[in-house]
Amino acid sequence: MLVDMKLSDFIEAVAAKTPTPGGGAVAAAACALGAALGTMAARFSAGPEAQHAAGVLEELKSTLVPLVDQDAQAYNLVSAAYGLPKGNDDEKKRRKEAIQNALKEAAEVPLKVMMISQRALEALVEFAPHCNKNLISDLASGSLMLSAGVEGASHNVRINASGLVDKTHRERLETEDRRLFARTFELRARVLGEVETLRQSDKK
């Protein structure tokens, strides 16, 4: 499993000339790291808001980690579906169905990454005003990692959704993707705004 690799081995696996792990797995890993940074910053901060956020972020981090492997597995299913035989009408039909099912899963996994990451950013916003001033760079980095991961996940949602023939399903995925994308960067701006406020107040 990817998540059981040493970090250096995971990085080399990403760089290797293999389809997976690719952008979706990296996006999920980035979001997990962002949630982890937020957890640490919250644990070093005082007050009920920070302690509540630490618990929420710890749970979300643990939910994001398995999605690294799930995304790679979903893409492998897409690759396998495209490799199915298409020598006659029955084979073509089975191949088409397999591709559509695989594309749905390959879009749903990164969408889940986006949904969980939005909740992590909401937790960062909640405790940001109470963040230990020695940890504001970690708070900022956490929000940036989460938003970068969401942006990468969004590209995976869109590319896989675009191949769906089920218009209703495709439009649902695309609508939710746009909503989560916009909300993510709104929340990131709020976190970074609080970070700047804390930085400026520390200078006084």
C-alpha beads as a LAMMPS data file, in Angstrom:
LAMMPS data file: protein, C-alpha beads

204 atoms
203 bonds

1 atom types
1 bond types

-500.0 500.0 xlo xhi
-500.0 500.0 ylo yhi
-500.0 500.0 zlo zhi

Masses

1 110.0

Atoms # bond

1 1 1 0.000 0.000 0.000
2 1 1 1.192 3.502 -0.807
3 1 1 0.474 4.890 2.654
4 1 1 2.746 2.259 4.216
5 1 1 5.739 3.337 2.124
6 1 1 8.616 5.412 3.426
7 1 1 8.201 8.999 2.262
8 1 1 11.260 8.748 0.020
9 1 1 9.883 5.577 -1.599
10 1 1 6.494 7.202 -2.163
11 1 1 8.155 10.160 -3.860
12 1 1 10.134 7.816 -6.110
13 1 1 6.958 5.874 -6.919
14 1 1 5.292 9.098 -8.002
15 1 1 8.272 9.961 -10.188
16 1 1 8.420 6.499 -11.786
17 1 1 7.180 5.857 -15.320
18 1 1 4.002 4.186 -14.059
19 1 1 0.370 5.374 -14.206
20 1 1 -0.016 5.284 -10.438
21 1 1 0.504 6.856 -8.013
22 1 1 -0.359 10.021 -9.877
23 1 1 -1.944 13.389 -9.341
24 1 1 -4.995 12.115 -7.490
25 1 1 -2.979 10.188 -4.910
26 1 1 -0.631 13.142 -4.464
27 1 1 -3.617 15.469 -4.007
28 1 1 -5.020 13.243 -1.265
29 1 1 -1.600 13.071 0.408
30 1 1 -1.259 16.861 0.270
31 1 1 -4.647 17.277 1.927
32 1 1 -3.745 14.754 4.627
33 1 1 -0.529 16.680 5.306
34 1 1 -2.465 19.943 5.449
35 1 1 -4.857 18.481 7.996
36 1 1 -1.890 17.123 9.962
37 1 1 -0.258 20.552 10.109
38 1 1 -3.530 22.037 11.283
39 1 1 -3.800 19.364 13.961
40 1 1 -0.341 20.172 15.276
41 1 1 -1.008 23.919 15.307
42 1 1 -4.282 23.374 17.156
43 1 1 -2.675 21.097 19.739
44 1 1 -0.112 23.772 20.550
45 1 1 -2.853 26.399 20.931
46 1 1 -4.914 27.207 24.009
47 1 1 -8.662 27.392 24.425
48 1 1 -11.684 25.211 23.686
49 1 1 -11.850 26.278 20.022
50 1 1 -8.336 25.027 19.365
51 1 1 -8.817 21.774 21.250
52 1 1 -12.082 21.064 19.457
53 1 1 -10.394 21.779 16.113
54 1 1 -7.526 19.433 17.013
55 1 1 -9.951 16.561 17.500
56 1 1 -11.847 17.312 14.297
57 1 1 -8.679 17.678 12.244
58 1 1 -7.191 14.470 13.625
59 1 1 -10.290 12.573 12.530
60 1 1 -10.302 14.189 9.085
61 1 1 -6.596 13.465 8.620
62 1 1 -7.238 9.799 9.375
63 1 1 -10.060 9.793 6.819
64 1 1 -7.911 11.389 4.120
65 1 1 -4.961 9.005 4.412
66 1 1 -6.722 5.898 2.960
67 1 1 -7.894 7.979 0.005
68 1 1 -4.294 8.071 -1.247
69 1 1 -4.548 4.362 -2.043
70 1 1 -8.208 4.514 -3.037
71 1 1 -7.458 7.086 -5.719
72 1 1 -4.636 4.990 -7.172
73 1 1 -6.862 1.907 -7.132
74 1 1 -9.669 3.808 -8.877
75 1 1 -7.330 4.923 -11.654
76 1 1 -6.042 1.358 -12.053
77 1 1 -9.637 0.248 -12.642
78 1 1 -9.998 2.875 -15.371
79 1 1 -6.817 1.663 -17.054
80 1 1 -7.950 -1.950 -16.789
81 1 1 -11.367 -1.106 -18.255
82 1 1 -9.829 0.610 -21.279
83 1 1 -7.666 -2.472 -21.793
84 1 1 -10.623 -4.861 -22.071
85 1 1 -11.143 -6.618 -25.421
86 1 1 -13.494 -5.084 -27.983
87 1 1 -13.532 -7.680 -30.707
88 1 1 -17.300 -8.114 -30.934
89 1 1 -20.470 -6.323 -29.870
90 1 1 -20.758 -8.131 -26.509
91 1 1 -17.166 -7.319 -25.626
92 1 1 -17.655 -3.710 -26.683
93 1 1 -20.748 -3.444 -24.477
94 1 1 -18.988 -4.938 -21.450
95 1 1 -15.978 -2.707 -22.026
96 1 1 -18.154 0.414 -22.273
97 1 1 -19.983 -0.458 -19.038
98 1 1 -16.717 -1.175 -17.240
99 1 1 -15.237 2.143 -18.393
100 1 1 -18.275 4.080 -17.224
101 1 1 -18.309 2.395 -13.810
102 1 1 -14.578 2.970 -13.393
103 1 1 -14.812 6.632 -14.401
104 1 1 -17.577 7.203 -11.855
105 1 1 -15.421 5.800 -9.068
106 1 1 -12.370 7.713 -10.303
107 1 1 -14.380 10.947 -10.053
108 1 1 -16.049 10.161 -6.729
109 1 1 -12.795 9.526 -4.832
110 1 1 -11.207 12.947 -5.506
111 1 1 -14.594 14.567 -4.887
112 1 1 -14.539 12.938 -1.454
113 1 1 -11.043 14.363 -0.928
114 1 1 -12.428 17.804 -1.701
115 1 1 -15.374 17.396 0.679
116 1 1 -13.237 16.251 3.604
117 1 1 -10.662 18.954 2.953
118 1 1 -13.344 21.629 3.031
119 1 1 -14.297 20.434 6.508
120 1 1 -10.629 20.598 7.522
121 1 1 -10.386 24.180 6.305
122 1 1 -13.537 25.047 8.228
123 1 1 -11.852 23.682 11.363
124 1 1 -8.792 25.838 10.654
125 1 1 -11.001 28.914 10.323
126 1 1 -12.659 28.093 13.641
127 1 1 -9.490 28.165 15.696
128 1 1 -7.294 30.461 13.581
129 1 1 -7.932 33.559 15.768
130 1 1 -6.795 31.518 18.783
131 1 1 -3.722 29.965 17.160
132 1 1 -0.479 30.019 19.100
133 1 1 1.493 32.817 17.438
134 1 1 4.555 30.582 17.225
135 1 1 2.555 28.211 15.003
136 1 1 0.948 30.638 12.546
137 1 1 3.315 29.608 9.735
138 1 1 2.197 26.002 10.243
139 1 1 -1.435 27.110 10.229
140 1 1 -0.848 28.991 6.978
141 1 1 1.032 26.068 5.430
142 1 1 -1.765 23.708 6.424
143 1 1 -4.341 25.827 4.627
144 1 1 -2.109 26.065 1.560
145 1 1 -1.524 22.308 1.435
146 1 1 -5.248 21.665 1.747
147 1 1 -6.134 24.110 -1.007
148 1 1 -3.397 22.783 -3.304
149 1 1 -4.642 19.245 -2.773
150 1 1 -8.213 20.309 -3.441
151 1 1 -7.175 22.004 -6.671
152 1 1 -5.395 18.838 -7.814
153 1 1 -8.363 16.681 -6.813
154 1 1 -10.678 19.017 -8.712
155 1 1 -8.789 18.406 -11.944
156 1 1 -9.245 14.665 -11.429
157 1 1 -12.970 15.060 -10.810
158 1 1 -13.372 17.078 -13.997
159 1 1 -11.308 14.863 -16.278
160 1 1 -13.070 11.679 -15.177
161 1 1 -16.548 13.244 -15.122
162 1 1 -16.055 14.499 -18.672
163 1 1 -15.987 10.909 -19.924
164 1 1 -19.354 9.965 -18.439
165 1 1 -22.269 9.451 -20.795
166 1 1 -24.749 9.763 -17.910
167 1 1 -25.456 13.486 -18.191
168 1 1 -27.230 13.723 -14.825
169 1 1 -24.365 12.059 -12.979
170 1 1 -21.784 14.138 -14.824
171 1 1 -23.555 17.415 -14.062
172 1 1 -23.895 16.493 -10.385
173 1 1 -20.164 15.874 -10.146
174 1 1 -19.297 19.071 -11.999
175 1 1 -21.677 21.205 -9.923
176 1 1 -20.356 19.826 -6.640
177 1 1 -16.782 20.259 -7.861
178 1 1 -17.349 23.940 -8.627
179 1 1 -19.013 24.529 -5.258
180 1 1 -16.267 22.841 -3.263
181 1 1 -13.526 24.543 -5.264
182 1 1 -14.958 28.018 -4.643
183 1 1 -15.607 27.319 -0.970
184 1 1 -12.075 25.993 -0.477
185 1 1 -10.412 29.188 -1.636
186 1 1 -12.852 31.330 0.319
187 1 1 -11.897 29.433 3.491
188 1 1 -8.187 29.572 2.672
189 1 1 -8.415 33.348 2.319
190 1 1 -10.049 33.581 5.730
191 1 1 -7.321 31.480 7.350
192 1 1 -4.546 33.504 5.726
193 1 1 -6.308 36.711 6.738
194 1 1 -6.302 35.588 10.372
195 1 1 -2.643 34.606 10.063
196 1 1 -1.779 38.095 8.846
197 1 1 -3.804 39.667 11.660
198 1 1 -1.916 37.584 14.232
199 1 1 1.411 38.436 12.609
200 1 1 0.672 42.138 12.694
201 1 1 -0.581 42.063 16.281
202 1 1 2.638 40.368 17.337
203 1 1 4.612 43.368 16.048
204 1 1 2.829 45.825 18.336

Bonds

1 1 1 2
2 1 2 3
3 1 3 4
4 1 4 5
5 1 5 6
6 1 6 7
7 1 7 8
8 1 8 9
9 1 9 10
10 1 10 11
11 1 11 12
12 1 12 13
13 1 13 14
14 1 14 15
15 1 15 16
16 1 16 17
17 1 17 18
18 1 18 19
19 1 19 20
20 1 20 21
21 1 21 22
22 1 22 23
23 1 23 24
24 1 24 25
25 1 25 26
26 1 26 27
27 1 27 28
28 1 28 29
29 1 29 30
30 1 30 31
31 1 31 32
32 1 32 33
33 1 33 34
34 1 34 35
35 1 35 36
36 1 36 37
37 1 37 38
38 1 38 39
39 1 39 40
40 1 40 41
41 1 41 42
42 1 42 43
43 1 43 44
44 1 44 45
45 1 45 46
46 1 46 47
47 1 47 48
48 1 48 49
49 1 49 50
50 1 50 51
51 1 51 52
52 1 52 53
53 1 53 54
54 1 54 55
55 1 55 56
56 1 56 57
57 1 57 58
58 1 58 59
59 1 59 60
60 1 60 61
61 1 61 62
62 1 62 63
63 1 63 64
64 1 64 65
65 1 65 66
66 1 66 67
67 1 67 68
68 1 68 69
69 1 69 70
70 1 70 71
71 1 71 72
72 1 72 73
73 1 73 74
74 1 74 75
75 1 75 76
76 1 76 77
77 1 77 78
78 1 78 79
79 1 79 80
80 1 80 81
81 1 81 82
82 1 82 83
83 1 83 84
84 1 84 85
85 1 85 86
86 1 86 87
87 1 87 88
88 1 88 89
89 1 89 90
90 1 90 91
91 1 91 92
92 1 92 93
93 1 93 94
94 1 94 95
95 1 95 96
96 1 96 97
97 1 97 98
98 1 98 99
99 1 99 100
100 1 100 101
101 1 101 102
102 1 102 103
103 1 103 104
104 1 104 105
105 1 105 106
106 1 106 107
107 1 107 108
108 1 108 109
109 1 109 110
110 1 110 111
111 1 111 112
112 1 112 113
113 1 113 114
114 1 114 115
115 1 115 116
116 1 116 117
117 1 117 118
118 1 118 119
119 1 119 120
120 1 120 121
121 1 121 122
122 1 122 123
123 1 123 124
124 1 124 125
125 1 125 126
126 1 126 127
127 1 127 128
128 1 128 129
129 1 129 130
130 1 130 131
131 1 131 132
132 1 132 133
133 1 133 134
134 1 134 135
135 1 135 136
136 1 136 137
137 1 137 138
138 1 138 139
139 1 139 140
140 1 140 141
141 1 141 142
142 1 142 143
143 1 143 144
144 1 144 145
145 1 145 146
146 1 146 147
147 1 147 148
148 1 148 149
149 1 149 150
150 1 150 151
151 1 151 152
152 1 152 153
153 1 153 154
154 1 154 155
155 1 155 156
156 1 156 157
157 1 157 158
158 1 158 159
159 1 159 160
160 1 160 161
161 1 161 162
162 1 162 163
163 1 163 164
164 1 164 165
165 1 165 166
166 1 166 167
167 1 167 168
168 1 168 169
169 1 169 170
170 1 170 171
171 1 171 172
172 1 172 173
173 1 173 174
174 1 174 175
175 1 175 176
176 1 176 177
177 1 177 178
178 1 178 179
179 1 179 180
180 1 180 181
181 1 181 182
182 1 182 183
183 1 183 184
184 1 184 185
185 1 185 186
186 1 186 187
187 1 187 188
188 1 188 189
189 1 189 190
190 1 190 191
191 1 191 192
192 1 192 193
193 1 193 194
194 1 194 195
195 1 195 196
196 1 196 197
197 1 197 198
198 1 198 199
199 1 199 200
200 1 200 201
201 1 201 202
202 1 202 203
203 1 203 204
